[in-house]
């Protein structure tokens, strides 16, 4: 089906869905226009989700939350609410707005968090993220300020690989050519396009490139594959706009652009596959130590060598993940205060949280891309982990949370959780981490501990990262060996104690609407 025909079909679907998906009364109540029925060739149409998408663009955040609850009460699923919010965000920002793309990246984690909550509170994490996204949509100008529009049909003829052509066009800051290349690749298949945009993620040590690349595909489980074009296109926009800014400012290119080709040649990375070797604890700790204490080039080299040596994706990914978590546990904390981020804090865009979210993204991307891209992703991830702290910690000693921790004086799980709650509320990062370490290695029940940390991940602002980091830790804990996985939850406890004290915008309103305690 060509692009024009598909657009016309979706427009026709949307006309009927204006009234059938949420009801004529609610469609009028939420302020949806009838521009959809006009078949505007410029506007990307999201079919049966279009009414909800437009709702997210035309209403203030304060008005939007009760409208979402009203829609849910009338039968709209939470899945459709999150899908519509993600598409509204993508259509408005196109991956070019800092707060906007952070909200987009938090939507799938927020949806996953709903499954960990009792039914009366399950919508809280979703409403929190929707409030943030809608606020930023209105700040930009709402529906009238959309970044992404329908593309004109792209020519099919193209020499060379999609990945290299896309990478080269993005390096020039050439949006038109980059979008055309992406579009042609997408016309072959969404998977073809996704493998092509991996070249953009490999081309810079930028946490947002890799996490946005991962989340753009991850959200297709909610939005449906029919909207993959809009979701994946954000990665192209992000890479091209950041590259254009780099060129304009005269900043140097990322060192990975020289290192990766050398490692590809040295280890034949485009020809090898992950092996079946499983690293033991000693091997994991040694690779972690190398990545944490080496130059970016040497860290990437160590990862490439491990892959060539036949270690499995699970083993090298586990090492990358644990090394990132150890960045959180040894982070000296901020030396300069920022709004919502005092001196000594480690939440938000700290090097450890960024490294952890990045390593989680690299591991998860491998489920969707080809094996060559998965191999290269692990190597770039190792380089990225090391470069993140080359300048930030150059003149400061790493911090050991356990050296600074007060002694845990209780041993029963209930008392330990109560002590942890108090440490978090008093911002005692070291003690919070130490309590969690003792709790986990004592083999106490996991769910009560997760419930406590989840509560704060929802209520606190977290400087745009609370939802992503909570889910990063939950995933990495589940796939890390028992002897070492306590480190992930100890790191989450430290970050939770760091972020406590700044309530998330919209959280109290969401609690009031749902009639639950805040």
C-alpha positions in Angstrom: 0.0 0.0 0.0 1.5 3.4 -1.0 1.8 6.3 1.4 -1.1 8.3 -0.1 -3.6 5.4 -0.1 -2.6 4.5 3.5 -3.2 8.1 4.6 -6.6 8.2 3.0 -7.6 4.9 4.6 -6.5 6.1 8.0 -8.4 9.4 7.5 -11.6 7.5 6.7 -11.1 5.3 9.8 -10.5 8.4 11.9 -13.7 10.1 10.8 -15.8 7.2 12.3 -13.6 6.8 15.3 -14.1 10.4 16.4 -17.4 9.3 17.8 -17.2 5.5 18.2 -14.0 5.1 20.2 -14.8 7.5 23.0 -18.3 8.6 22.3 -19.7 11.7 20.8 -20.2 13.4 24.1 -16.6 12.9 25.3 -15.3 13.9 21.8 -17.0 17.2 22.2 -16.0 17.5 25.9 -12.3 17.1 25.2 -12.2 19.8 22.5 -11.4 17.7 19.5 -11.7 19.5 16.2 -13.0 18.1 13.0 -9.8 18.8 11.1 -9.4 15.0 10.8 -12.5 14.7 8.7 -11.0 17.2 6.2 -8.4 14.6 5.2 -5.5 17.1 5.7 -2.7 15.6 3.7 -0.1 17.3 5.9 -1.2 15.9 9.2 -0.1 12.5 10.2 -3.3 10.5 11.0 -3.4 7.9 13.8 -6.7 6.2 12.9 -8.7 5.0 15.8 -6.2 6.6 18.2 -6.5 10.1 16.6 -9.2 11.4 19.0 -7.1 10.6 22.0 -3.9 11.9 20.3 -5.6 15.2 19.7 -6.9 15.3 23.2 -3.3 15.2 24.4 -2.4 18.2 22.2 -5.3 20.6 22.6 -5.9 20.5 26.4 -3.9 21.8 29.3 -2.3 19.2 31.6 -4.7 20.1 34.5 -7.7 19.5 32.2 -6.3 16.5 30.5 -5.9 14.3 33.6 -9.7 14.2 34.5 -10.4 13.7 30.8 -8.2 10.7 30.7 -9.9 9.2 33.7 -13.3 9.9 32.1 -12.2 8.1 28.9 -10.9 5.2 30.9 -14.2 5.0 32.9 -16.0 4.9 29.5 -14.0 1.9 28.4 -10.8 3.2 26.9 -7.8 1.0 27.8 -4.7 2.2 29.6 -2.8 0.8 26.7 -4.6 3.1 24.2 -4.1 6.1 26.5 -0.4 5.5 26.7 -0.2 4.8 22.9 -2.0 8.0 22.1 0.1 10.0 24.5 3.3 8.6 22.9 2.0 9.5 19.4 0.9 13.0 20.4 4.4 13.5 21.9 6.1 12.2 18.8 4.0 14.2 16.4 4.5 17.4 18.4 8.2 17.2 19.2 9.7 14.7 16.7 12.5 13.9 19.1 13.7 17.5 19.1 12.6 18.7 22.5 14.6 17.9 25.6 11.7 17.6 28.0 9.5 16.2 25.3 11.6 13.2 24.3 12.3 12.5 28.0 8.6 12.2 28.5 8.3 9.9 25.5 11.0 7.7 26.8 9.3 7.4 30.2 5.9 6.2 28.7 6.6 2.5 28.3 8.3 2.3 31.7 5.2 4.1 33.3 2.9 1.6 31.5 5.0 -1.3 32.9 4.8 0.2 36.4 1.0 0.0 36.2 1.2 -3.7 36.4 3.0 -3.6 39.7 0.3 -1.6 41.4 -3.1 -2.3 43.0 -6.0 -1.4 40.6 -7.0 1.8 42.4 -3.5 3.2 42.0 -2.4 1.6 38.7 -2.9 4.8 36.6 -0.7 7.0 38.8 2.6 6.5 36.9 0.9 7.0 33.6 -0.9 10.1 34.7 2.4 11.5 36.1 4.2 11.1 32.7 1.1 12.3 30.7 1.0 15.5 32.8 4.7 16.2 32.1 4.2 15.5 28.3 1.1 17.5 28.0 2.6 20.5 29.9 5.4 20.6 27.4 3.2 20.2 24.4 1.2 23.2 25.5 4.4 25.1 26.2 5.5 24.5 22.6 2.2 25.6 21.2 0.0 22.5 21.1 -1.3 21.0 17.9 -0.4 24.0 15.8 3.3 23.5 16.5 3.7 20.0 15.3 7.2 19.0 14.2 6.4 15.8 12.2 4.2 15.9 9.1 3.5 13.4 6.4 6.5 12.9 4.1 6.2 13.2 0.4 6.9 9.9 -1.4 10.7 9.2 -1.5 12.5 7.9 -4.6 13.3 4.2 -4.4 16.6 4.2 -6.2 19.6 4.4 -3.8 23.2 3.1 -4.0 25.0 1.8 -1.0 23.6 0.6 2.3 20.8 2.4 4.1 22.9 2.6 7.3 26.0 4.2 5.8 23.9 6.6 3.7 21.8 7.6 6.7 24.8 8.0 8.9 26.6 10.2 6.4 23.6 12.4 5.7 23.0 12.9 9.5 26.7 13.8 10.0 26.1 16.7 7.5 23.0 17.8 9.4 21.0 17.1 6.3 17.4 16.5 7.5 15.8 16.2 4.1 18.2 13.5 2.8 18.2 11.7 6.1 14.4 11.4 6.2 14.3 10.3 2.5 16.8 7.5 3.2 14.9 6.4 6.3 11.6 6.5 4.4 12.9 4.3 1.6 14.3 1.8 4.1 11.0 1.8 6.0 9.1 1.1 2.8 11.0 -2.1 2.6 10.2 -3.0 6.2 10.2 -1.3 9.6 12.8 -3.8 10.6 15.0 -2.6 7.8 14.6 0.9 8.9 15.4 0.0 12.5 18.6 -1.7 11.6 19.6 1.4 9.5 19.1 3.8 12.3 21.4 1.8 14.6 24.2 3.5 12.6 23.0 6.8 14.2 23.1 5.3 17.7 26.6 3.9 17.1 27.9 7.3 15.8 28.0 9.2 19.1 28.3 8.6 22.8 25.0 10.2 23.6 22.6 8.6 26.1 19.6 10.1 24.4 20.4 8.6 21.0 20.5 5.1 22.3 17.7 5.3 24.8 15.4 7.0 22.3 16.3 4.5 19.6 15.3 1.7 22.0 12.2 3.2 23.3 10.9 4.2 19.9 10.7 0.5 19.0 9.7 -0.6 22.5 6.6 1.5 22.3 5.4 -0.2 19.2 4.0 -2.9 21.5 1.5 -0.3 22.6 0.9 1.8 19.5 1.0 -1.0 17.0 3.4 -1.5 14.1 1.2 0.6 11.8 2.6 3.7 13.6 6.2 2.6 13.5 7.2 5.2 10.9 6.3 8.1 13.3 7.9 6.5 16.3 11.2 5.5 14.7 11.5 8.8 12.7 12.2 10.6 16.0 15.6 9.0 16.2 16.5 10.5 12.8 15.3 13.9 13.8 17.2 13.7 17.1 20.5 12.7 15.5 20.3 15.2 12.7 19.4 18.2 14.9 22.1 17.4 17.4 24.6 17.0 14.7 23.6 20.3 13.1 24.1 22.0 16.5 27.5 20.4 16.9 28.6 21.6 13.5 27.3 25.1 14.2 29.0 25.3 17.6 32.3 23.9 16.1 32.5 21.0 18.6 34.6 18.0 17.7 33.1 14.8 16.5 32.8 11.9 19.0 35.9 9.8 19.3 33.8 6.6 18.7 33.8 7.5 15.0 37.5 6.8 14.9 37.6 3.9 17.4 34.7 1.8 16.1 36.1 1.3 12.5 39.4 0.3 13.9 37.9 -2.3 16.2 35.6 -3.6 13.4 38.8 -4.3 11.4 40.8 -5.7 14.3 38.2 -8.1 15.6 36.1 -8.5 12.4 33.1 -7.4 14.3 30.8 -7.4 11.3 31.5 -11.1 10.7 31.4 -12.6 14.2 28.5 -13.6 16.4 28.1 -13.9 20.1 29.3 -17.2 21.5 27.9 -19.5 24.2 30.5 -19.0 26.9 29.2 -17.9 30.3 31.4 -15.7 32.5 31.8 -16.7 36.1 31.8 -14.1 38.9 35.5 -13.6 38.6 35.3 -13.0 34.9 32.4 -10.6 35.3 34.2 -8.6 37.9 37.4 -8.4 35.9 35.5 -7.1 32.8 33.6 -4.6 34.9 36.9 -3.4 36.5 38.5 -3.0 33.1 35.6 -0.9 31.7 35.4 1.3 34.8 39.1 2.0 35.1 40.3 2.2 31.5 40.2 4.7 28.7 37.2 4.7 26.4 39.3 3.0 23.7 40.6 0.3 26.0 37.1 -0.3 27.5 35.7 -0.8 24.0 38.6 -3.0 23.1 38.0 -5.2 26.1 34.4 -5.7 25.2 35.3 -6.5 21.5 37.9 -9.0 22.8 35.4 -10.7 25.1 32.9 -11.1 22.2 35.6 -12.4 19.9 36.6 -14.9 22.6 33.2 -16.5 22.4 31.3 -15.0 25.4 27.5 -14.8 25.2 25.5 -11.7 24.8 24.0 -12.4 28.2 27.4 -12.4 29.9 28.9 -9.3 28.2 25.6 -7.5 28.7 25.6 -8.5 32.4 29.1 -7.1 32.8 28.1 -3.8 31.1 25.0 -3.5 33.2 26.9 -4.1 36.5 29.7 -1.7 35.6 27.0 1.0 35.0 25.4 0.3 38.3 28.8 0.6 40.0 29.0 4.0 38.5 25.9 4.9 40.6 27.3 3.3 43.7 30.7 5.2 43.4 29.4 8.5 42.0 30.9 11.3 44.1 27.6 13.2 43.6 27.2 16.6 42.0 29.8 19.2 42.9 27.6 22.1 41.7 23.9 22.4 42.6 21.2 22.7 39.9 17.4 23.3 40.3 16.1 20.1 41.9 19.6 18.6 42.0 21.5 19.7 45.1 25.2 19.2 45.7 25.9 15.5 46.4 22.8 14.3 44.5 23.0 11.5 42.0 19.5 11.4 40.5 18.4 12.7 37.1 21.0 13.1 34.5 23.9 11.8 36.7 26.6 9.8 35.0 25.6 6.6 36.8 21.9 6.8 36.0 22.7 7.8 32.4 25.1 4.9 32.1 22.6 2.4 33.5 19.8 3.5 31.2 22.2 3.4 28.3 23.4 -0.2 29.0 19.8 -1.3 29.5 19.0 0.1 26.1 21.9 -1.5 24.4 21.0 -4.9 25.8 17.3 -4.5 24.8 18.0 -3.2 21.3 19.7 -6.5 20.5 16.3 -8.2 20.7 15.0 -6.2 17.7 18.1 -5.6 15.5 20.4 -7.9 13.6 23.3 -9.6 15.3 26.0 -7.4 13.8 24.2 -4.3 15.2 23.9 -6.1 18.6 27.6 -6.8 18.6 28.5 -3.2 17.7 26.1 -1.9 20.3 27.9 -3.7 23.1 31.2 -2.3 22.0 29.9 1.2 21.7 28.2 0.7 25.1 31.5 -0.1 26.7 33.1 3.0 25.1 30.2 5.1 26.2 30.3 3.9 29.8 33.9 5.0 30.2 33.7 8.3 28.5 30.8 9.4 30.7 33.1 10.0 33.6 36.4 11.0 32.0 35.9 14.7 32.8 33.3 14.6 35.5 35.4 12.6 38.0 38.9 13.5 36.8 39.8 15.5 40.0 37.5 13.7 42.5 37.7 10.5 44.4 35.0 7.9 43.7 32.4 7.6 46.5 31.8 4.2 48.3 28.3 4.2 49.7 29.1 1.4 52.1 32.1 3.2 53.6 29.7 6.0 54.5 26.7 3.9 55.6 25.5 3.8 59.1 25.3 0.3 60.5 22.0 -1.5 59.9 20.9 -2.4 63.4 17.8 -4.4 62.6 17.4 -7.7 60.9 13.8 -8.5 60.5 12.4 -7.5 57.0 9.6 -5.3 58.3 11.9 -3.2 60.5 14.5 -3.0 57.7 11.9 -1.6 55.3 10.7 0.9 57.9 14.4 2.0 58.4 14.8 2.2 54.6 11.7 4.4 54.3 13.2 6.8 56.9 16.6 6.9 55.3 15.0 7.8 51.9 12.9 10.6 53.4 16.0 12.0 55.1 18.1 11.8 51.9 20.6 9.4 53.6 21.8 7.9 50.3 24.6 5.6 51.8 22.4 4.2 54.6 19.6 3.5 52.1 21.9 1.6 49.9 23.4 -0.4 52.8 20.0 -1.4 54.1 19.0 -2.7 50.7 22.2 -4.7 50.3 21.6 -6.4 53.7 17.9 -7.0 52.9 18.7 -8.7 49.5 21.6 -10.8 50.6 19.4 -11.9 53.6 17.0 -13.4 51.1 14.0 -11.5 52.3 10.9 -11.3 50.0 11.6 -9.1 47.0 8.2 -7.6 46.3 7.8 -5.5 49.5 11.2 -3.9 48.7 10.2 -3.2 45.1 6.9 -1.8 46.3 8.6 0.7 48.6 11.0 1.9 45.9 8.2 2.0 43.3 6.1 4.3 45.6 8.8 6.9 45.5 9.6 6.5 41.8 6.0 7.5 41.2 5.6 10.3 43.7 8.9 12.1 43.2 10.0 14.3 40.3 13.2 12.4 39.7 14.4 15.0 37.2 12.9 13.3 34.2 14.5 9.9 35.0 12.5 8.2 37.8 10.4 5.9 35.7 13.1 4.8 33.3 15.6 4.2 36.0 13.2 2.2 38.2 12.4 -0.1 35.2 16.1 -0.3 34.2 16.9 -1.6 37.7 13.9 -4.0 37.8 14.9 -5.5 34.5 18.6 -5.7 35.2 18.0 -7.2 38.7 15.9 -10.0 37.1 18.6 -11.0 34.7 21.6 -10.7 36.9 23.1 -13.6 38.8 22.0 -13.9 42.4 25.4 -13.2 43.9 25.7 -9.8 42.3 22.1 -8.5 41.7 21.8 -6.8 45.0 24.0 -4.0 43.5 21.2 -2.9 41.2 18.7 -2.4 44.0 21.3 -0.8 46.3 21.9 1.7 43.5 18.2 2.4 43.1 17.9 3.0 46.8 20.7 5.5 46.7 19.1 7.3 43.7 15.7 7.2 45.5 17.1 8.8 48.6 18.8 11.4 46.4 15.6 12.5 44.6 13.2 12.5 47.5 11.7 15.8 48.5 10.6 17.2 45.1 7.1 16.0 44.3 6.3 15.4 40.7 4.0 18.0 39.0 0.5 16.6 38.6 1.0 13.8 41.1 -1.2 15.3 43.8 -3.9 16.1 41.2 -3.8 12.5 40.0 -4.2 11.2 43.5 -7.2 13.5 44.1 -8.9 12.4 40.9 -8.3 8.7 41.6 -9.3 9.3 45.3 -6.2 7.6 46.7 -3.8 8.8 49.3 -0.7 10.7 48.2 
